[in-house]
Amino acid sequence: MAVPMVQLTERAIARVRELLGKEQLPPTSGLRLAVQGGGCSGLTYAVRFDSQPTARDKVFEFEGVRVFVDPKSLIYLAGTQLDYKTDLMQSGFVFENPHASKGCGCGASFSA
């Protein structure tokens, strides 16, 4: 079986599952990962919930958690691992992206 182009860690899967439950979204729902222009390094990550994928989305599934990525964003996200980290200062999703040539201090912006 081929490795999906986007990966989620066990912590990320658990957090997405928890958030989906709180939002009370339909079973067709999933996490949308996208890349948009902007931010201090040129590109930013976008993470949100969608009720269903679009016709052009690539859909990945991890232990029942669905992830939607549009074709343009997939160019920048291929090989990326999404983790969820919690420490004393902050908690949130963290992208480990092999295409990011530089990033900003907040971790939400990168250049490729």
Secondary structure as GFF3:
##gff-version 3
##sequence-region A 1 112
A	DSSP	beta_strand	6	8	.	.	.	ID=ss1
A	DSSP	alpha_helix	10	23	.	.	.	ID=ss2
A	DSSP	beta_strand	30	37	.	.	.	ID=ss3
A	DSSP	beta_strand	43	50	.	.	.	ID=ss4
A	DSSP	beta_strand	58	62	.	.	.	ID=ss5
A	DSSP	beta_strand	65	69	.	.	.	ID=ss6
A	DSSP	alpha_helix	71	77	.	.	.	ID=ss7
A	DSSP	beta_strand	80	86	.	.	.	ID=ss8
A	DSSP	beta_strand	91	96	.	.	.	ID=ss9
A	DSSP	beta_strand	102	103	.	.	.	ID=ss10
A	DSSP	beta_strand	109	111	.	.	.	ID=ss11
###
